Amino acid sequence: MFADLIHNLRTAQEYTQGQVVLHAPVFKGREREYVLDAIDSTFVSSVGEYVTRFERMLEEYTGAARAVVCVNGTVALELALRLAGLKAGEHVITQSISFVATANAIRHAGGDPVFVDIDAHTLGLSPDALRSFLENKCRMEQGQCVLSDTGRRIAACVPMHTFGLPCRIEKIAAVCLEWNIPLVEDAAEALGSRYRDRSCGTFGLIGCFSFNGNKTITTGGGGAVITNDEKLGTLAKHLTTTAKVPHQWEFIHDAVGWNFRMPNLNAALGCAQLEQIEAFIAKKRWRAARYADVLADTPWSFMSEPPQSRSNYWLCAMLLDTPLERDIFLSESNQAGFMTRPVWHPLHLLSMYKQCRRGDLPVSEFVAARLVNLPSGVGQ
């Protein structure tokens, strides 16, 4: 049924033969040099010059005042929520179309996810759905937004820039400001994506990135929080390094912190990767344009970047017309060695999150039944 389409998609990407993977890291810069230098320095753990260097590079690249690197994107989001003031039993609004780590981080930080619908053209949290949920399900109480049926505070809002497509983040930020809800951006997939020439992750109180092996740049495993609040950035660094008070030899800790520190070896890899990010994004945007050209003459649609934004196109995506078409396309493309994947199972349908409160989710459920990710790496 889809043999011609799969052939055209493969040909447009100059994938001439063999297995085509969804995404794989590429190490063509100074990765080996920097990692060996870190090994030679003997500073291979969380103390070393590459950790500091990587943080400064992230600050320069995103325009954020502070960046703090850590072991992965999930703990980055957990840390961000705790820094935003989340307390046990409070609610956090997010989207159901997201990797499970978004909801897991909320739970690990003691919160309960509340799922709100997405926009069809961004795949990110809809500011209209957010406003509707707040107006119909919440109330203001002593200057705080609380869920009406529980009386518990809405402690944060966590939109996710899905596949690197910037969501309508300015409108989300405006709604959050009106309802006094801290905004924490899950930009795990969106390093290099921009809205109105401003980096994703810098519109809220805190933003979070992931540097997992399948991301646009990788540190093997790793993540980061960024913020424009200098004091919050200093606190983030302190808490992720076990809240140890600086001293030449004493081990004094002044808070219950975490060992969320990124090792120097991983940071060395990150420095070399970040030096190449614009070349990586250029290749991914080239792929996106080629996919869009092929799909323009078909009944199916390519998920293009929203207006006034630049997507890193971390994962390219297409929408098919029916759930049956999606399943057939997934089967035929993978059998042909052209790796495709469906979007994540909606979080509100997972067993551990089925009982969470949610708004109406028609767009989320429509997209989940029809969306397919296409090979989007910078190699091959």
Secondary structure, DSSP 8 states (H G I E B T S, - for coil): --HHHHHHHHHHTT--SS-B-S------SSHHHHHHHHHHHT--SS-SHHHHHHHHHHHHHH--SEEEEES-HHHHHHHHHHHTT--TT-EEEEESSS-THHHHHHHHTT-EEEEE-B-TTT-SB-HHHHHHHHHHHEEEETTEEEETTT--BEEEEE-B-GGG----HHHHHHHHHHTT--BEEE-TT-TT-EETTEETT-SSSEEEEE--TTSSS--SS-EEEEES-HHHHHHHHHHHBTTB---SS---B-S---B-B--HHHHHHHHHHHTTHHHHHHHHHHHHHHHHHHHTTSSSEE----TTEE---SSEEEE-SSHHHHHHHHHHHHHTTB--EE----GGGSGGGTTS-B---HHHHHHHTTEEEE---S--
